[in-house]
Amino acid sequence: LDTIQDAGRNGYRHLGINPSGPMDRFSAELSNVLLGKSTGAPVIEMHFPASVFLFQKTTIACLSGADFSATINDKDIPLLQPFLVPANSLLQFKNLIKGAHCYLSLLHELGVDEWLQSTSTNLKAVAGGWKGRKLRKDDCIFFKENINLRNLSTREDITILHWKASSSQINKDIACIKGNEWNWLTPEAKGNFQNACFSITNESDRMGYRLHSEELVAEKNEELISSAVDFGTIQLLPNGRLIILMADHQTTGGYPRLAHVSSTSLPSLAQLKPNDEIRFRFISLQEAEDNLVQQQNYLEQLRNACKLKIENFLHATI
């Protein structure tokens, strides 16, 4: 299930069209800014076992997110550090070390389909990305623009560029804020939500992560009019289980919204796999906003620095 994703298809939820976009937004943004690109540029989101990519032209690339033991021409490639890919090189992923979603960004813009102002793949609508579907064997994605890499195209070896970002740990302690229907739970269920471990089940995908634990009991037994939901909304299902809505979530839902995962905890959540256990902890809305602002400031500062480094690298080789 390797697909093209960008910042997402925003502004169309009133029509029932969800934003899509990467599961781990921060990693996707990080791989772009290390190349000096905008955070929302298209990337390839990969799951293990991932595709094998043949580069027919020289480019500069960067990997982020999950560690799939990447190699180019059998040479190990680090995460979060740009590298020069000579023409006719083969990118492969040998082993799953950690994480669930790996991101590949390229200095060249990808020549992919745009739908409603986004190149993110909407699998259900069969639109956006590469023909509205996951990548398949023998797909050939062209570069949209021509970047002057003539002097670099004569190099035959992989070149690891000298700047990089530090990797962050996958945190299973998931920060969230209380949702509109939090008080529908019984006092005992509220305690279980905050203290129990929840395991991610095999019935999880880009639309939602289903969780297994003791049943949570609602004090109110009312039907909820379908209301807005978002990436990270935690809903209580009729069977007392929880589901966390993920990147391909629907736009509205009729299940009680107990909580919402903080935006800065979503990347860790996205990198977890079935049978991984998580815990929830509540934070204030102000703290969630402060964390997001801090993360966005970091990305912007890093992008400005890396844009200058890329320009200097290209200028020095012309």
Contacts in CASP RR format, 6 or more apart in sequence:
PFRMAT RR
TARGET T0000
AUTHOR 0000-0000-0000
METHOD contacts of the structure
MODEL  1
LDTIQDAGRNGYRHLGINPSGPMDRFSAELSNVLLGKSTGAPVIEMHFPA
SVFLFQKTTIACLSGADFSATINDKDIPLLQPFLVPANSLLQFKNLIKGA
HCYLSLLHELGVDEWLQSTSTNLKAVAGGWKGRKLRKDDCIFFKENINLR
NLSTREDITILHWKASSSQINKDIACIKGNEWNWLTPEAKGNFQNACFSI
TNESDRMGYRLHSEELVAEKNEELISSAVDFGTIQLLPNGRLIILMADHQ
TTGGYPRLAHVSSTSLPSLAQLKPNDEIRFRFISLQEAEDNLVQQQNYLE
QLRNACKLKIENFLHATI
1 47 0 8 1.000
1 134 0 8 1.000
1 206 0 8 1.000
2 44 0 8 1.000
2 45 0 8 1.000
2 46 0 8 1.000
2 47 0 8 1.000
2 50 0 8 1.000
2 51 0 8 1.000
2 134 0 8 1.000
2 135 0 8 1.000
3 44 0 8 1.000
3 45 0 8 1.000
3 121 0 8 1.000
3 123 0 8 1.000
3 129 0 8 1.000
3 130 0 8 1.000
3 133 0 8 1.000
3 134 0 8 1.000
3 135 0 8 1.000
4 42 0 8 1.000
4 43 0 8 1.000
4 44 0 8 1.000
4 45 0 8 1.000
4 110 0 8 1.000
4 112 0 8 1.000
4 119 0 8 1.000
4 120 0 8 1.000
4 121 0 8 1.000
4 128 0 8 1.000
4 129 0 8 1.000
4 130 0 8 1.000
4 135 0 8 1.000
5 20 0 8 1.000
5 21 0 8 1.000
5 22 0 8 1.000
5 28 0 8 1.000
5 42 0 8 1.000
5 43 0 8 1.000
5 44 0 8 1.000
5 45 0 8 1.000
5 119 0 8 1.000
5 120 0 8 1.000
5 121 0 8 1.000
5 247 0 8 1.000
6 21 0 8 1.000
6 40 0 8 1.000
6 41 0 8 1.000
6 42 0 8 1.000
6 43 0 8 1.000
6 118 0 8 1.000
6 119 0 8 1.000
6 120 0 8 1.000
7 21 0 8 1.000
7 25 0 8 1.000
7 39 0 8 1.000
7 40 0 8 1.000
7 118 0 8 1.000
7 120 0 8 1.000
8 19 0 8 1.000
8 20 0 8 1.000
8 21 0 8 1.000
8 40 0 8 1.000
8 118 0 8 1.000
8 120 0 8 1.000
9 17 0 8 1.000
9 18 0 8 1.000
9 19 0 8 1.000
9 20 0 8 1.000
9 21 0 8 1.000
9 115 0 8 1.000
9 116 0 8 1.000
9 117 0 8 1.000
9 118 0 8 1.000
9 120 0 8 1.000
9 122 0 8 1.000
10 19 0 8 1.000
10 118 0 8 1.000
11 19 0 8 1.000
12 116 0 8 1.000
13 19 0 8 1.000
13 228 0 8 1.000
13 251 0 8 1.000
16 250 0 8 1.000
16 251 0 8 1.000
16 252 0 8 1.000
17 116 0 8 1.000
17 122 0 8 1.000
17 125 0 8 1.000
17 251 0 8 1.000
18 122 0 8 1.000
18 248 0 8 1.000
18 249 0 8 1.000
18 250 0 8 1.000
18 251 0 8 1.000
19 118 0 8 1.000
19 120 0 8 1.000
19 231 0 8 1.000
19 247 0 8 1.000
20 118 0 8 1.000
20 120 0 8 1.000
20 121 0 8 1.000
20 122 0 8 1.000
20 247 0 8 1.000
20 248 0 8 1.000
21 28 0 8 1.000
21 118 0 8 1.000
21 120 0 8 1.000
21 247 0 8 1.000
22 28 0 8 1.000
22 43 0 8 1.000
22 45 0 8 1.000
22 101 0 8 1.000
22 103 0 8 1.000
22 247 0 8 1.000
22 270 0 8 1.000
23 45 0 8 1.000
23 100 0 8 1.000
23 101 0 8 1.000
23 206 0 8 1.000
23 246 0 8 1.000
23 247 0 8 1.000
23 270 0 8 1.000
24 65 0 8 1.000
24 101 0 8 1.000
24 103 0 8 1.000
24 266 0 8 1.000
24 267 0 8 1.000
24 270 0 8 1.000
24 271 0 8 1.000
25 263 0 8 1.000
25 266 0 8 1.000
25 267 0 8 1.000
26 264 0 8 1.000
26 266 0 8 1.000
26 267 0 8 1.000
26 295 0 8 1.000
26 299 0 8 1.000
27 64 0 8 1.000
27 65 0 8 1.000
27 101 0 8 1.000
27 103 0 8 1.000
27 267 0 8 1.000
27 271 0 8 1.000
28 40 0 8 1.000
28 43 0 8 1.000
28 45 0 8 1.000
28 64 0 8 1.000
28 103 0 8 1.000
28 105 0 8 1.000
29 39 0 8 1.000
29 40 0 8 1.000
29 299 0 8 1.000
30 64 0 8 1.000
30 65 0 8 1.000
30 80 0 8 1.000
30 165 0 8 1.000
30 299 0 8 1.000
30 302 0 8 1.000
31 43 0 8 1.000
31 62 0 8 1.000
31 63 0 8 1.000
31 64 0 8 1.000
31 65 0 8 1.000
31 80 0 8 1.000
31 103 0 8 1.000
31 104 0 8 1.000
31 105 0 8 1.000
32 38 0 8 1.000
32 39 0 8 1.000
32 40 0 8 1.000
32 41 0 8 1.000
32 43 0 8 1.000
32 62 0 8 1.000
32 105 0 8 1.000
32 303 0 8 1.000
33 39 0 8 1.000
33 299 0 8 1.000
33 302 0 8 1.000
33 303 0 8 1.000
33 306 0 8 1.000
34 62 0 8 1.000
34 64 0 8 1.000
34 80 0 8 1.000
34 81 0 8 1.000
34 82 0 8 1.000
34 105 0 8 1.000
34 163 0 8 1.000
34 164 0 8 1.000
34 165 0 8 1.000
34 302 0 8 1.000
34 306 0 8 1.000
35 60 0 8 1.000
35 61 0 8 1.000
35 62 0 8 1.000
35 82 0 8 1.000
35 105 0 8 1.000
35 106 0 8 1.000
35 107 0 8 1.000
35 306 0 8 1.000
35 310 0 8 1.000
36 303 0 8 1.000
36 306 0 8 1.000
36 307 0 8 1.000
36 309 0 8 1.000
36 310 0 8 1.000
37 105 0 8 1.000
37 107 0 8 1.000
37 303 0 8 1.000
37 307 0 8 1.000
38 303 0 8 1.000
39 299 0 8 1.000
39 303 0 8 1.000
41 105 0 8 1.000
41 109 0 8 1.000
42 109 0 8 1.000
42 110 0 8 1.000
42 112 0 8 1.000
42 119 0 8 1.000
42 120 0 8 1.000
42 129 0 8 1.000
43 103 0 8 1.000
43 104 0 8 1.000
43 105 0 8 1.000
44 103 0 8 1.000
44 104 0 8 1.000
44 105 0 8 1.000
44 110 0 8 1.000
44 135 0 8 1.000
45 101 0 8 1.000
45 102 0 8 1.000
45 103 0 8 1.000
46 68 0 8 1.000
46 93 0 8 1.000
46 101 0 8 1.000
46 102 0 8 1.000
46 103 0 8 1.000
46 104 0 8 1.000
47 100 0 8 1.000
47 101 0 8 1.000
47 102 0 8 1.000
48 66 0 8 1.000
48 68 0 8 1.000
48 93 0 8 1.000
48 96 0 8 1.000
48 100 0 8 1.000
48 102 0 8 1.000
49 93 0 8 1.000
49 96 0 8 1.000
50 68 0 8 1.000
50 93 0 8 1.000
50 102 0 8 1.000
51 135 0 8 1.000
52 90 0 8 1.000
52 91 0 8 1.000
52 92 0 8 1.000
52 93 0 8 1.000
53 90 0 8 1.000
53 91 0 8 1.000
53 104 0 8 1.000
54 88 0 8 1.000
54 89 0 8 1.000
54 90 0 8 1.000
54 91 0 8 1.000
55 85 0 8 1.000
55 86 0 8 1.000
55 87 0 8 1.000
55 88 0 8 1.000
55 89 0 8 1.000
55 90 0 8 1.000
55 91 0 8 1.000
56 87 0 8 1.000
56 88 0 8 1.000
56 140 0 8 1.000
57 87 0 8 1.000
57 108 0 8 1.000
57 143 0 8 1.000
57 153 0 8 1.000
58 84 0 8 1.000
58 85 0 8 1.000
58 86 0 8 1.000
58 87 0 8 1.000
58 149 0 8 1.000
58 152 0 8 1.000
58 153 0 8 1.000
58 155 0 8 1.000
59 84 0 8 1.000
59 85 0 8 1.000
59 106 0 8 1.000
59 107 0 8 1.000
59 108 0 8 1.000
59 143 0 8 1.000
59 147 0 8 1.000
59 149 0 8 1.000
60 82 0 8 1.000
60 83 0 8 1.000
60 84 0 8 1.000
60 85 0 8 1.000
60 106 0 8 1.000
60 107 0 8 1.000
60 149 0 8 1.000
60 161 0 8 1.000
60 310 0 8 1.000
61 82 0 8 1.000
61 83 0 8 1.000
61 85 0 8 1.000
61 91 0 8 1.000
61 104 0 8 1.000
61 105 0 8 1.000
61 106 0 8 1.000
61 107 0 8 1.000
62 80 0 8 1.000
62 81 0 8 1.000
62 82 0 8 1.000
62 83 0 8 1.000
62 104 0 8 1.000
62 105 0 8 1.000
63 70 0 8 1.000
63 77 0 8 1.000
63 78 0 8 1.000
63 79 0 8 1.000
63 80 0 8 1.000
63 102 0 8 1.000
63 103 0 8 1.000
63 104 0 8 1.000
64 79 0 8 1.000
64 80 0 8 1.000
64 102 0 8 1.000
64 103 0 8 1.000
64 105 0 8 1.000
65 79 0 8 1.000
65 99 0 8 1.000
65 101 0 8 1.000
65 102 0 8 1.000
65 103 0 8 1.000
65 271 0 8 1.000
66 96 0 8 1.000
66 97 0 8 1.000
66 98 0 8 1.000
66 99 0 8 1.000
66 100 0 8 1.000
66 101 0 8 1.000
66 102 0 8 1.000
66 271 0 8 1.000
67 79 0 8 1.000
67 96 0 8 1.000
67 97 0 8 1.000
67 98 0 8 1.000
67 99 0 8 1.000
67 102 0 8 1.000
68 93 0 8 1.000
68 94 0 8 1.000
68 95 0 8 1.000
68 96 0 8 1.000
68 97 0 8 1.000
68 102 0 8 1.000
69 76 0 8 1.000
69 93 0 8 1.000
69 94 0 8 1.000
69 95 0 8 1.000
69 96 0 8 1.000
69 97 0 8 1.000
70 76 0 8 1.000
70 77 0 8 1.000
70 79 0 8 1.000
70 91 0 8 1.000
70 92 0 8 1.000
70 93 0 8 1.000
70 94 0 8 1.000
70 102 0 8 1.000
71 77 0 8 1.000
71 91 0 8 1.000
71 92 0 8 1.000
71 93 0 8 1.000
71 94 0 8 1.000
72 83 0 8 1.000
72 85 0 8 1.000
72 89 0 8 1.000
72 90 0 8 1.000
72 91 0 8 1.000
72 92 0 8 1.000
72 158 0 8 1.000
73 89 0 8 1.000
73 90 0 8 1.000
73 158 0 8 1.000
75 158 0 8 1.000
77 83 0 8 1.000
77 91 0 8 1.000
77 158 0 8 1.000
77 160 0 8 1.000
78 160 0 8 1.000
78 164 0 8 1.000
79 167 0 8 1.000
80 164 0 8 1.000
80 165 0 8 1.000
80 166 0 8 1.000
80 167 0 8 1.000
81 160 0 8 1.000
81 161 0 8 1.000
81 163 0 8 1.000
81 164 0 8 1.000
81 165 0 8 1.000
82 160 0 8 1.000
82 161 0 8 1.000
82 163 0 8 1.000
82 164 0 8 1.000
82 306 0 8 1.000
82 310 0 8 1.000
83 158 0 8 1.000
83 159 0 8 1.000
83 160 0 8 1.000
83 161 0 8 1.000
84 152 0 8 1.000
84 155 0 8 1.000
84 158 0 8 1.000
84 159 0 8 1.000
84 160 0 8 1.000
84 161 0 8 1.000
85 91 0 8 1.000
85 158 0 8 1.000
86 153 0 8 1.000
86 155 0 8 1.000
86 156 0 8 1.000
86 157 0 8 1.000
86 158 0 8 1.000
87 153 0 8 1.000
89 158 0 8 1.000
91 104 0 8 1.000
93 102 0 8 1.000
98 170 0 8 1.000
98 271 0 8 1.000
99 170 0 8 1.000
99 271 0 8 1.000
99 272 0 8 1.000
99 273 0 8 1.000
100 270 0 8 1.000
100 271 0 8 1.000
100 272 0 8 1.000
100 273 0 8 1.000
101 270 0 8 1.000
101 271 0 8 1.000
106 143 0 8 1.000
107 147 0 8 1.000
107 310 0 8 1.000
108 143 0 8 1.000
108 144 0 8 1.000
108 145 0 8 1.000
108 147 0 8 1.000
109 143 0 8 1.000
109 144 0 8 1.000
109 145 0 8 1.000
110 119 0 8 1.000
110 141 0 8 1.000
110 142 0 8 1.000
110 143 0 8 1.000
110 144 0 8 1.000
111 141 0 8 1.000
111 142 0 8 1.000
111 143 0 8 1.000
111 144 0 8 1.000
112 119 0 8 1.000
112 128 0 8 1.000
112 129 0 8 1.000
112 130 0 8 1.000
112 141 0 8 1.000
113 119 0 8 1.000
113 127 0 8 1.000
113 128 0 8 1.000
113 129 0 8 1.000
113 130 0 8 1.000
113 131 0 8 1.000
113 132 0 8 1.000
114 128 0 8 1.000
114 129 0 8 1.000
115 122 0 8 1.000
115 125 0 8 1.000
115 127 0 8 1.000
115 128 0 8 1.000
115 129 0 8 1.000
115 132 0 8 1.000
116 127 0 8 1.000
118 128 0 8 1.000
119 128 0 8 1.000
119 129 0 8 1.000
120 128 0 8 1.000
120 129 0 8 1.000
121 128 0 8 1.000
121 129 0 8 1.000
121 130 0 8 1.000
121 132 0 8 1.000
121 133 0 8 1.000
121 134 0 8 1.000
122 128 0 8 1.000
122 132 0 8 1.000
122 248 0 8 1.000
123 132 0 8 1.000
123 133 0 8 1.000
123 134 0 8 1.000
123 206 0 8 1.000
123 248 0 8 1.000
124 248 0 8 1.000
125 132 0 8 1.000
126 132 0 8 1.000
126 133 0 8 1.000
130 139 0 8 1.000
130 141 0 8 1.000
147 314 0 8 1.000
148 314 0 8 1.000
148 318 0 8 1.000
149 314 0 8 1.000
150 318 0 8 1.000
151 317 0 8 1.000
151 318 0 8 1.000
152 317 0 8 1.000
161 309 0 8 1.000
161 313 0 8 1.000
163 305 0 8 1.000
163 306 0 8 1.000
163 309 0 8 1.000
165 302 0 8 1.000
168 267 0 8 1.000
170 268 0 8 1.000
170 271 0 8 1.000
170 272 0 8 1.000
171 265 0 8 1.000
171 268 0 8 1.000
172 268 0 8 1.000
172 272 0 8 1.000
172 276 0 8 1.000
172 277 0 8 1.000
172 278 0 8 1.000
172 279 0 8 1.000
173 278 0 8 1.000
173 279 0 8 1.000
173 281 0 8 1.000
174 261 0 8 1.000
174 262 0 8 1.000
174 265 0 8 1.000
174 268 0 8 1.000
174 269 0 8 1.000
174 278 0 8 1.000
174 279 0 8 1.000
174 280 0 8 1.000
174 281 0 8 1.000
175 261 0 8 1.000
175 262 0 8 1.000
175 264 0 8 1.000
175 265 0 8 1.000
175 281 0 8 1.000
175 282 0 8 1.000
175 283 0 8 1.000
175 287 0 8 1.000
175 288 0 8 1.000
175 291 0 8 1.000
176 234 0 8 1.000
176 259 0 8 1.000
176 260 0 8 1.000
176 261 0 8 1.000
176 262 0 8 1.000
176 265 0 8 1.000
176 280 0 8 1.000
176 281 0 8 1.000
176 282 0 8 1.000
176 283 0 8 1.000
177 259 0 8 1.000
177 260 0 8 1.000
177 262 0 8 1.000
177 282 0 8 1.000
177 283 0 8 1.000
177 284 0 8 1.000
177 285 0 8 1.000
177 288 0 8 1.000
178 258 0 8 1.000
178 259 0 8 1.000
178 282 0 8 1.000
179 234 0 8 1.000
179 257 0 8 1.000
179 258 0 8 1.000
179 259 0 8 1.000
179 260 0 8 1.000
180 227 0 8 1.000
180 257 0 8 1.000
181 220 0 8 1.000
181 224 0 8 1.000
181 236 0 8 1.000
181 256 0 8 1.000
181 257 0 8 1.000
181 258 0 8 1.000
182 190 0 8 1.000
182 258 0 8 1.000
182 259 0 8 1.000
183 219 0 8 1.000
184 218 0 8 1.000
184 219 0 8 1.000
184 220 0 8 1.000
184 222 0 8 1.000
184 236 0 8 1.000
184 256 0 8 1.000
184 258 0 8 1.000
185 193 0 8 1.000
185 216 0 8 1.000
185 217 0 8 1.000
185 218 0 8 1.000
185 219 0 8 1.000
185 236 0 8 1.000
185 258 0 8 1.000
186 217 0 8 1.000
186 218 0 8 1.000
186 219 0 8 1.000
188 217 0 8 1.000
189 216 0 8 1.000
189 217 0 8 1.000
189 218 0 8 1.000
189 219 0 8 1.000
192 213 0 8 1.000
192 214 0 8 1.000
192 216 0 8 1.000
193 216 0 8 1.000
193 258 0 8 1.000
193 259 0 8 1.000
193 280 0 8 1.000
194 280 0 8 1.000
194 281 0 8 1.000
194 282 0 8 1.000
195 279 0 8 1.000
196 213 0 8 1.000
196 214 0 8 1.000
196 279 0 8 1.000
197 213 0 8 1.000
197 277 0 8 1.000
197 278 0 8 1.000
197 279 0 8 1.000
198 211 0 8 1.000
198 212 0 8 1.000
198 213 0 8 1.000
198 242 0 8 1.000
198 277 0 8 1.000
198 278 0 8 1.000
198 279 0 8 1.000
198 280 0 8 1.000
199 211 0 8 1.000
199 212 0 8 1.000
199 213 0 8 1.000
199 275 0 8 1.000
199 276 0 8 1.000
199 277 0 8 1.000
199 278 0 8 1.000
200 209 0 8 1.000
200 210 0 8 1.000
200 211 0 8 1.000
200 212 0 8 1.000
200 272 0 8 1.000
200 273 0 8 1.000
200 274 0 8 1.000
200 275 0 8 1.000
200 276 0 8 1.000
200 277 0 8 1.000
200 278 0 8 1.000
201 209 0 8 1.000
201 210 0 8 1.000
201 211 0 8 1.000
201 212 0 8 1.000
201 274 0 8 1.000
202 274 0 8 1.000
203 210 0 8 1.000
204 210 0 8 1.000
204 274 0 8 1.000
205 246 0 8 1.000
205 248 0 8 1.000
206 246 0 8 1.000
206 247 0 8 1.000
206 248 0 8 1.000
207 245 0 8 1.000
207 246 0 8 1.000
207 248 0 8 1.000
207 249 0 8 1.000
207 250 0 8 1.000
208 243 0 8 1.000
208 244 0 8 1.000
208 245 0 8 1.000
208 246 0 8 1.000
208 248 0 8 1.000
208 249 0 8 1.000
209 243 0 8 1.000
209 244 0 8 1.000
209 246 0 8 1.000
209 269 0 8 1.000
209 272 0 8 1.000
210 241 0 8 1.000
210 242 0 8 1.000
210 243 0 8 1.000
211 241 0 8 1.000
211 242 0 8 1.000
211 243 0 8 1.000
211 244 0 8 1.000
211 278 0 8 1.000
212 241 0 8 1.000
213 241 0 8 1.000
213 242 0 8 1.000
215 239 0 8 1.000
215 240 0 8 1.000
215 241 0 8 1.000
216 236 0 8 1.000
216 240 0 8 1.000
216 241 0 8 1.000
216 242 0 8 1.000
216 258 0 8 1.000
217 240 0 8 1.000
218 236 0 8 1.000
218 240 0 8 1.000
218 256 0 8 1.000
223 254 0 8 1.000
224 253 0 8 1.000
224 254 0 8 1.000
224 255 0 8 1.000
224 256 0 8 1.000
225 254 0 8 1.000
226 252 0 8 1.000
226 253 0 8 1.000
226 254 0 8 1.000
227 252 0 8 1.000
227 253 0 8 1.000
227 254 0 8 1.000
227 257 0 8 1.000
228 251 0 8 1.000
228 252 0 8 1.000
229 235 0 8 1.000
229 245 0 8 1.000
229 249 0 8 1.000
229 250 0 8 1.000
229 251 0 8 1.000
229 252 0 8 1.000
229 253 0 8 1.000
229 257 0 8 1.000
230 245 0 8 1.000
230 249 0 8 1.000
230 260 0 8 1.000
231 245 0 8 1.000
231 246 0 8 1.000
231 247 0 8 1.000
231 249 0 8 1.000
231 266 0 8 1.000
232 244 0 8 1.000
232 245 0 8 1.000
232 246 0 8 1.000
232 249 0 8 1.000
232 260 0 8 1.000
232 261 0 8 1.000
232 266 0 8 1.000
232 269 0 8 1.000
233 244 0 8 1.000
233 245 0 8 1.000
233 249 0 8 1.000
233 257 0 8 1.000
233 260 0 8 1.000
233 261 0 8 1.000
234 242 0 8 1.000
234 243 0 8 1.000
234 244 0 8 1.000
234 245 0 8 1.000
234 257 0 8 1.000
234 258 0 8 1.000
234 259 0 8 1.000
234 260 0 8 1.000
234 261 0 8 1.000
234 280 0 8 1.000
235 242 0 8 1.000
235 243 0 8 1.000
235 244 0 8 1.000
235 245 0 8 1.000
235 253 0 8 1.000
235 254 0 8 1.000
235 255 0 8 1.000
235 256 0 8 1.000
235 257 0 8 1.000
235 258 0 8 1.000
236 242 0 8 1.000
236 255 0 8 1.000
236 256 0 8 1.000
236 258 0 8 1.000
237 243 0 8 1.000
237 255 0 8 1.000
238 255 0 8 1.000
242 258 0 8 1.000
243 255 0 8 1.000
244 261 0 8 1.000
244 269 0 8 1.000
246 270 0 8 1.000
247 270 0 8 1.000
259 280 0 8 1.000
259 282 0 8 1.000
261 269 0 8 1.000
262 283 0 8 1.000
262 288 0 8 1.000
262 291 0 8 1.000
262 292 0 8 1.000
263 288 0 8 1.000
263 291 0 8 1.000
263 292 0 8 1.000
263 295 0 8 1.000
264 288 0 8 1.000
264 291 0 8 1.000
264 292 0 8 1.000
264 295 0 8 1.000
269 278 0 8 1.000
272 278 0 8 1.000
END
